[in-house]
Amino acid sequence: MSESNLPQRILVGLDATPESTNALRMGLWLHRRLGATVEALHVVDAPAPDDIAGRPDTIALQLAKAMDDAGQALEDRVARVLEEMVITDLGLTDVLRVSRGHPTQVLLDRAREIEADLIVIGPHQRRGRIDFGSTARSVLAGAPRAVWVQPGLPREPRRILVPFDLSDHALSALHLGRDLAESFGSELTILNAYCPSVHAVALAPGFGASSLPAEAMRADRDLAERTFRAKLEETGFQGKHIRADFVDGLASEAILARQSDHDLIVMGSHGRTGLASVFLGNVAHRVIQTAHIPVLALRHSSPR
């Protein structure tokens, strides 16, 4: 990301399914709005020639034909999208790249090679040769910076939702969400979900444990909300177009319950250190699996 956290180099994972075409549309839309470079990568999932039995010359011809067939099919699709979106500053050769190998690994290698700060992929489904349904988590884990999952036709993100658990990773996502909101002229909702810890106190030897009294639980919730709002004030995340929501419930459920009121979810892929980082990782994966609006997941980031 640049100094403003906005993406400057975008890599789109393009497979044979119609759904991935929406990822290309989103990548090109971001190119037009943010001035970012964009490349669409299609990977032919074919083994290396040395791993295939048969005559080397025959194998080479078969692989070359597979690459040519894939390239020609993708060229037509990419050309139609460029024309449809009236993208005049980019040509087909500027956008499309076809490679061979393991789709996830090639995608991540290319992202590192061009120093991509955003990878855009299609929805979390098991379809086509690039099986993002089973590899989305691997792409997110290995991405240099951020992954945008585009489940449908692109639309301008007028309302952006950022889950915020007060961790540094979530704060980085909050910075990015605010920068995007300012760039798009969008409203920003900052969401903190309170799910009480399993507090228990021993009653007596042999009598097990009991939850803390309701009064103590209310005090715990009030403290959590005050801490949340104080953090937003401390970091300057307040303003006319910023809304802070403190709600009860599991984080993933709270996020998904509000997706119909928003156009984009921006979130960190990891949370606090220790066990909680596993939980937030699962939250991000759950949201990516289920959301019907785009999700931008940020990883290994630090606030500017």
Beta strands, then each sheet from edge to edge (+ up, - down):
strand 1: 9-13
strand 2: 37-44
strand 3: 96-100
strand 4: 118-121
strand 5: 146-149
strand 6: 159-163
strand 7: 187-194
strand 8: 200-202
strand 9: 209-211
strand 10: 242-248
strand 11: 264-268
strand 12: 295-298
sheet 1: 3+ 2+ 1+ 4+ 5+ 12- 11- 6- 7- 10-
sheet 2: 8+ 9-
end
